[in-house]
Amino acid sequence: MNKKYVYICSIIVLFLTLFLVFSLSHKGTNARTRKIFYIAGDINFPPYEFVDEDGVYRGFNVDMIRAIAIEMGIDIKIMPMKWKDAVQALEEGQVDAIQGMLRSAKREEIFRFSDPIIINSQVIFVRKDNQYIAEIKDLRGSKVVVQKGDISEEILQQLGNVGVFLAETQYEALEALIRGEVDAFVGNRLTGLYILQKYKYTDQIKIVGNEMNTSQYCIAVQKDNIQLMELFNQGLGNLKQNKTYDKIYYKWFGEEIQDHTSMLRRFLIVCMMAFVGTSVITIVMIWLNRRLKKLVERRTEELRIINEELKNEIEERKKAQEETWYQAHYDYLTNIANRKYFMDALKEAIIEAEGTDYKIGVLFLDLDKFKLVNDTFGHEFGDQLLHAFVERVKACITEDCFFSRNGGDEFTIMCTHVTQIYEIMDIADQIIRVLQVPFMIEQQSVNQNASIGISIYPDHGRDIESLLKIADRDMYYIKCNGGNGCKISEI
């Protein structure tokens, strides 16, 4: 009986040993034959992809491609390089994919694109003191810098008569703009805003015009690599479905994180290995359990740290976005609305007034001989005078008035919900009266009058251009006749 028992135990041990050897051998073969996909990315295209101060390659695209690789169980190697080198590497088959590229008809002839990972747009960046570039057509005859290989090159080629300069990165392009080497920079809106906020350039650079070339930003592969593109599309779809995509997007582009966002959790499946003897199997199981426990504890701590970082980043981005909006809509010197904000407000007011009995008054103000003040007392003195002028005008207008500075010594006022024209004339006359009192700046008494031109909607016109043209014309009539007064054309 004892011999039979020993015989049976020996057979069981032999079987377990053979099974272990076969499993390890099969696992090693799979590991050796598993394909690695090489993914190229721009070395300096924040916040999409960039090398940070610590030498770590990070960004929205990097997090997305790694998440797709984990989701689909594929091995990847990310290769950061200059953008033009990345495009050339994909064309020549040196890499399998580029992790982020704007889709265009010209590029679709060469590459195959995934479902969009984000919708992108291009905008025009100019210096804060620029007054003549307001939209894309104003770039004709100007010097404009773009990033090498960027979709902006195609936009400027279609426009024509533009001196195009090329930079390796958007950061270098913005630096060239700040140094005054070019008149404008056309590039990615989100990347440009990221660089302006990071390097505190928001007081030197502004965005003008509307967003252009709104297009899909996708993963790109070679034209015939259908199988790899199907993997990317499936992985991207899974990430959007399980909310991992939202978490990565919010991290880099400043949206709020929802409390119910699912956490990405990975559980390691460990195969129990049998070995000779019950004691050896028991030791292996204990070791694996301890290792799994430590791994879960480490992952839990990492997730806690990531969540804390995401919370801090979102708060910082919200503050930066609010500051950027304010700088885009208000005059930095007087803290009243700027010309762009006024034009938007006037457009909305006209739409609201259509079909009603309300009128809209537009007042165009220009300070008389203000240049002489600057030349005599200096620009700092002139800035203080502008502040004092704005405060006096504010005291003359009502809650239905919208006060803005066009630039220099020109101002505009829009008055809504007007029933009688004399209401507008009363405001203009009151402004002229309060300006008769000298200003006291730095213990220096200064007389500063203004010329005011007035137009009325709908009597003088039903569109913005007509209203501003008539008000500007009447203002110049007053100025040419000595200033210090107001005029409204006959209706």
C-alpha positions in Angstrom: 0.0 0.0 0.0 2.8 2.4 0.8 4.6 1.6 -2.5 1.5 2.3 -4.4 1.0 5.6 -2.7 4.6 6.7 -3.4 4.2 5.6 -7.0 1.0 7.8 -7.5 2.7 10.8 -5.8 5.7 10.5 -8.1 3.5 10.5 -11.2 1.6 13.6 -10.0 4.9 15.5 -9.3 6.3 14.5 -12.7 3.1 15.8 -14.4 3.2 19.1 -12.6 6.9 19.6 -13.4 6.3 19.0 -17.1 3.3 21.3 -17.1 5.4 24.1 -15.5 8.3 23.7 -18.0 5.8 23.8 -21.0 4.0 26.9 -19.7 7.2 28.9 -19.1 8.6 27.9 -22.5 5.4 28.9 -24.3 5.3 32.2 -22.4 8.9 33.0 -23.3 8.2 32.3 -27.0 5.3 34.7 -27.1 7.3 37.4 -25.4 10.1 37.0 -28.0 7.8 37.1 -31.0 5.4 39.9 -29.9 5.7 42.9 -32.3 6.8 46.3 -31.0 5.1 49.3 -32.8 7.3 52.4 -33.2 5.4 55.7 -32.6 6.8 59.0 -33.6 5.9 62.4 -32.0 6.9 66.0 -32.1 9.6 66.8 -29.5 8.2 70.3 -28.7 4.4 70.7 -29.3 2.9 71.4 -25.9 0.5 70.5 -24.5 0.1 67.7 -27.0 3.7 66.3 -26.8 6.9 67.8 -25.4 10.0 67.1 -23.3 9.6 68.9 -20.0 12.3 70.5 -17.8 13.2 67.1 -16.2 13.7 65.5 -19.6 10.4 63.5 -19.5 8.4 63.2 -22.7 4.8 63.9 -21.8 1.6 65.5 -23.1 -1.9 64.7 -24.3 -0.8 62.6 -27.2 1.7 60.6 -25.1 -1.0 59.7 -22.5 -3.5 58.8 -25.2 -1.2 56.5 -27.2 0.0 54.7 -24.0 -3.6 54.3 -22.9 -4.5 52.8 -26.3 -1.6 50.4 -26.1 -2.6 49.2 -22.6 -6.3 48.9 -23.8 -5.4 46.8 -26.8 -2.5 44.8 -25.2 0.2 45.9 -27.7 3.8 46.9 -27.2 4.9 50.4 -28.4 8.0 52.5 -28.3 7.5 56.3 -28.5 10.2 58.1 -30.4 10.2 62.0 -29.9 11.8 63.9 -32.7 11.5 67.1 -34.7 8.1 67.3 -36.6 9.6 67.3 -40.1 11.7 64.3 -39.1 8.7 62.5 -37.8 6.7 63.0 -41.0 9.7 61.9 -43.1 10.2 58.8 -40.8 6.5 57.7 -41.4 6.7 58.3 -45.1 9.9 56.1 -45.3 8.4 53.4 -43.0 11.0 54.0 -40.3 8.1 54.3 -37.8 4.7 52.7 -37.7 2.6 55.8 -36.7 2.6 59.4 -35.7 0.6 59.9 -32.5 -1.0 63.2 -33.6 -1.4 64.9 -37.0 -3.9 67.4 -38.4 -6.0 65.8 -41.2 -6.1 67.4 -44.6 -7.0 66.4 -48.1 -3.3 66.7 -49.2 -2.1 64.5 -46.3 -4.9 61.9 -46.9 -3.2 61.2 -50.2 -0.1 60.0 -48.3 -1.3 58.7 -44.9 -4.3 56.9 -43.4 -5.9 58.6 -40.4 -7.7 57.3 -37.3 -11.0 58.6 -35.9 -10.4 62.1 -34.5 -8.8 62.3 -31.0 -9.5 66.0 -30.8 -10.9 68.9 -33.0 -8.2 71.5 -33.6 -8.0 75.0 -35.1 -5.4 77.6 -36.2 -5.4 81.3 -35.1 -3.4 84.5 -35.7 -1.0 85.7 -32.9 0.3 89.3 -33.0 2.0 91.6 -30.6 -0.2 93.7 -28.3 0.7 96.9 -30.0 -0.4 95.7 -33.4 -3.3 97.7 -34.8 -3.5 96.8 -38.5 -3.8 93.0 -38.5 -7.3 92.0 -37.5 -8.1 89.0 -39.7 -6.5 86.5 -42.2 -6.7 88.8 -45.3 -4.6 91.5 -43.4 -1.6 89.1 -43.5 -1.0 90.0 -47.2 2.2 91.9 -47.5 3.3 90.9 -44.0 6.0 88.7 -42.6 4.4 85.6 -41.0 6.1 82.8 -39.2 4.8 79.2 -39.0 6.1 75.9 -37.7 7.8 73.7 -40.4 5.4 71.2 -41.8 2.4 72.7 -40.0 -1.0 72.9 -41.7 -0.7 76.7 -41.5 1.7 76.6 -44.5 -1.1 75.4 -46.7 -3.4 78.3 -45.4 -0.8 81.0 -46.2 -0.1 79.5 -49.6 -3.7 79.7 -50.5 -3.8 83.4 -49.3 -0.8 84.5 -51.4 1.5 87.5 -51.2 2.7 86.6 -47.7 6.3 86.5 -46.6 6.5 83.1 -44.9 9.2 82.3 -42.3 9.7 78.8 -40.9 10.5 77.8 -37.3 11.3 74.4 -35.8 8.7 74.8 -33.0 5.8 77.0 -32.0 7.8 78.3 -29.1 10.5 79.5 -31.5 7.9 81.1 -33.7 6.4 83.0 -30.8 9.9 84.1 -29.7 10.5 85.5 -33.2 7.2 87.4 -33.0 8.1 88.9 -29.6 11.5 90.0 -30.9 9.8 91.8 -33.7 11.4 89.7 -36.5 7.9 89.0 -38.0 4.5 90.7 -38.0 2.4 87.6 -37.0 2.4 83.9 -36.2 -0.2 81.5 -37.5 -0.4 78.2 -35.5 -2.3 75.9 -33.2 -4.6 77.8 -30.8 -4.3 75.5 -27.8 -0.5 75.1 -28.1 -0.1 78.8 -28.5 -2.2 79.6 -25.4 -0.3 77.0 -23.4 3.1 78.6 -24.3 1.8 82.1 -23.6 0.6 81.2 -20.2 3.6 79.0 -19.3 6.2 81.6 -20.2 4.0 84.6 -19.1 3.8 86.2 -22.6 0.1 87.1 -22.3 1.0 90.7 -21.7 2.9 90.9 -25.0 0.9 88.7 -27.4 -2.8 88.7 -28.4 -5.0 86.6 -30.7 -6.9 88.4 -33.5 -9.5 87.3 -36.0 -11.6 84.1 -35.9 -10.4 80.5 -35.6 -9.4 79.0 -39.0 -9.2 75.6 -40.5 -11.1 73.8 -37.8 -10.0 70.2 -38.5 -9.6 66.8 -37.1 -6.5 65.8 -35.1 -5.8 62.1 -35.6 -3.3 59.3 -35.3 -1.6 58.8 -38.7 -0.2 55.5 -40.2 1.0 54.5 -43.7 -1.7 54.3 -46.3 -1.7 50.5 -46.5 -1.5 49.8 -42.8 -5.2 49.1 -42.4 -4.7 46.5 -39.6 -2.8 48.9 -37.3 -5.4 51.6 -37.9 -8.2 49.3 -36.9 -6.4 48.6 -33.6 -6.0 52.3 -32.9 -9.7 53.1 -33.7 -10.9 50.2 -31.5 -8.7 51.3 -28.7 -9.7 54.9 -29.0 -13.4 53.9 -29.0 -12.9 51.8 -25.9 -11.2 54.7 -24.1 -14.1 57.1 -24.9 -16.6 54.5 -23.8 -15.0 53.8 -20.4 -14.3 57.5 -19.8 -10.5 57.2 -19.8 -10.4 59.6 -22.8 -12.3 62.2 -20.8 -9.8 62.0 -17.9 -6.8 62.5 -20.1 -8.5 65.4 -22.0 -9.4 67.2 -18.8 -5.9 66.8 -17.5 -4.3 68.7 -20.4 -7.0 71.1 -21.5 -8.5 72.2 -18.3 -12.0 70.9 -18.2 -13.7 69.9 -14.9 -13.4 66.3 -13.7 -16.7 64.6 -13.0 -16.9 62.8 -9.7 -18.2 59.6 -11.3 -15.3 59.3 -13.7 -14.2 55.6 -13.8 -10.7 55.0 -12.6 -8.5 52.9 -14.9 -7.6 49.8 -12.9 -5.4 47.0 -14.0 -5.4 43.6 -12.3 -2.5 41.3 -12.9 -3.4 37.7 -13.4 -0.8 35.4 -11.9 -0.7 31.7 -12.9 -0.1 29.4 -10.1 2.9 27.3 -10.8 3.3 23.9 -9.5 6.6 22.5 -8.5 8.0 19.5 -6.9 6.6 19.0 -3.4 3.8 20.7 -1.5 6.2 22.9 0.5 7.6 24.5 -2.7 4.2 25.3 -4.1 3.1 26.8 -0.8 6.2 29.1 -0.7 5.5 30.3 -4.3 1.9 31.1 -3.5 2.9 33.1 -0.4 5.5 35.1 -2.4 3.0 35.9 -5.2 0.3 37.1 -2.7 2.7 39.4 -1.0 3.9 40.8 -4.3 0.4 41.4 -5.5 -0.5 43.2 -2.2 2.4 45.6 -2.5 1.6 46.2 -6.2 -2.0 47.1 -5.4 -0.9 49.5 -2.6 1.6 51.2 -4.9 -1.0 51.6 -7.6 -3.6 53.0 -5.1 -1.0 55.6 -4.0 -0.2 56.6 -7.5 -3.8 57.1 -8.4 -4.3 59.3 -5.3 -1.3 61.4 -6.3 -2.6 61.7 -9.9 -6.0 62.8 -8.8 -4.5 65.5 -6.6 -2.3 66.7 -9.4 -5.3 66.8 -11.8 -7.3 68.8 -9.3 -4.6 71.4 -8.9 -4.0 71.6 -12.7 -7.7 72.2 -13.4 -7.9 75.1 -10.9 -4.8 76.7 -12.4 -6.1 76.3 -16.0 -9.5 77.8 -15.1 -7.8 80.9 -13.6 -5.6 81.1 -16.7 -8.6 80.8 -19.1 -10.5 83.5 -17.2 -7.5 85.8 -17.4 -7.0 85.1 -21.1 -10.7 85.9 -21.8 -10.4 89.2 -19.8 -7.3 90.2 -21.7 -9.0 89.5 -25.0 -12.1 91.6 -24.2 -10.8 94.5 -22.1 -8.3 97.4 -22.6 -5.3 96.8 -20.4 -4.7 100.5 -19.6 -8.2 101.8 -18.7 -9.9 98.5 -17.8 -12.9 99.2 -19.9 -14.1 97.1 -22.9 -11.9 97.0 -26.0 -12.9 97.4 -29.7 -13.5 93.7 -30.3 -15.8 93.5 -27.3 -17.6 96.6 -28.4 -18.2 95.2 -31.9 -19.6 92.0 -30.5 -21.9 93.9 -28.1 -23.1 96.2 -30.9 -23.9 93.2 -33.1 -25.9 91.6 -30.4 -27.7 94.8 -29.6 -28.8 95.3 -33.2 -30.2 91.7 -33.3 -32.1 92.4 -30.1 -33.5 95.7 -31.3 -34.8 94.3 -34.6 -38.6 94.3 -34.6 -38.9 96.6 -31.6 -39.4 100.4 -31.2 -36.1 100.8 -29.4 -33.3 102.8 -30.9 -29.5 102.4 -30.3 -27.2 105.3 -30.0 -23.6 105.1 -31.1 -21.2 107.9 -29.8 -17.7 108.2 -31.2 -15.4 110.2 -28.9 -11.9 111.6 -29.7 -9.8 113.6 -27.3 -8.9 117.0 -28.7 -5.1 117.7 -29.0 -4.3 114.7 -26.8 -1.0 114.2 -28.7 0.1 117.6 -27.5 -0.4 116.5 -23.9 1.8 113.4 -24.4 4.5 115.4 -26.2 4.5 118.0 -23.5 4.1 116.0 -20.2 5.1 112.5 -21.3 3.1 109.3 -21.9 2.9 108.4 -18.2 1.1 111.7 -17.6 -1.1 111.0 -20.6 -2.0 107.6 -19.2 -3.2 109.2 -16.0 -5.2 111.7 -17.9 -6.9 108.9 -19.8 -7.8 107.2 -16.5 -9.3 110.4 -15.2 -11.2 111.0 -18.5 -12.7 107.5 -18.3 -13.9 108.0 -14.8 -15.7 111.3 -15.7 -17.4 109.7 -18.7 -18.6 106.8 -16.6 -20.4 109.2 -14.3 -22.3 110.5 -17.3 -23.7 107.3 -18.8 -26.4 104.9 -17.7 -26.6 101.2 -17.1 -27.9 100.7 -20.7 -24.6 102.2 -22.0 -21.6 100.2 -23.1 -18.3 102.2 -22.8 -15.1 101.0 -24.7 -11.7 102.2 -25.8 -10.9 101.7 -29.5 -7.2 102.5 -29.0 -5.1 105.6 -28.5 -7.4 108.5 -27.6 -10.5 107.1 -29.4 -13.5 105.9 -27.4 -17.0 104.6 -28.3 -20.3 104.5 -26.3 -23.3 102.4 -27.2 -26.7 103.2 -25.6 -29.5 100.7 -25.9 -33.2 100.7 -25.1 -33.5 104.3 -26.3 -37.0 105.7 -27.0 -36.2 109.3 -27.9 -33.1 110.8 -29.6 -32.8 113.6 -27.0 -31.8 110.9 -24.5 -28.6 110.4 -26.5 -28.0 114.1 -26.9 -28.4 114.6 -23.1 -25.6 112.1 -22.5 -23.3 113.7 -25.1 -24.0 117.3 -23.7 -23.3 116.1 -20.2 -20.0 114.6 -21.2 -19.0 117.9 -23.0 -20.0 119.9 -19.8 -18.0 117.8 -17.3 -15.0 118.1 -19.6 -15.0 121.8 -19.2 -13.6 121.4 -15.7 -9.8 121.1 -15.8 -8.1 117.9 -14.8 -5.6 117.9 -12.0 -2.8 115.4 -12.8 0.4 115.4 -10.8 -0.5 118.8 -9.3 -0.8 120.1 -12.9 -4.0 121.6 -14.2 -4.9 120.4 -17.7 -7.8 121.3 -20.0 -8.9 118.3 -22.0 -12.0 118.5 -24.3 -13.4 116.0 -26.7 -15.2 115.8 -30.1 -18.2 113.6 -30.3 -20.0 112.2 -33.4 -23.4 110.5 -33.0 -25.4 108.0 -35.1 -28.8 106.4 -34.4 -30.1 102.9 -35.2 -32.2 102.4 -37.3 -32.4 106.0 -38.5 -28.8 106.3 -39.8 -28.4 102.6 -40.7 -29.1 99.1 -39.7 -25.6 97.6 -39.8 -22.5 98.2 -37.7 -20.4 99.6 -40.6 -23.0 102.3 -41.4 -23.5 103.4 -37.8 -19.7 103.6 -37.1 -19.0 105.4 -40.4 -21.6 108.2 -39.7 -20.6 108.6 -36.1 -16.9 108.8 -37.1 -17.7 111.3 -39.9 -19.6 113.6 -37.5 -16.8 113.4 -34.9 -14.2 114.5 -37.5 -16.5 117.4 -38.5 -16.5 118.7 -34.9 -12.8 118.2 -34.6 -12.1 120.1 -37.8 -14.2 122.9 -36.6 -12.3 123.5 -33.3 -13.5 120.4 -31.3 -15.2 120.6 -27.9 -18.6 119.6 -29.1 -20.9 117.0 -30.5 -22.8 116.5 -33.8 -25.6 114.2 -35.0 -26.5 114.1 -38.7 -30.0 115.0 -39.8 -32.4 112.1 -39.9 
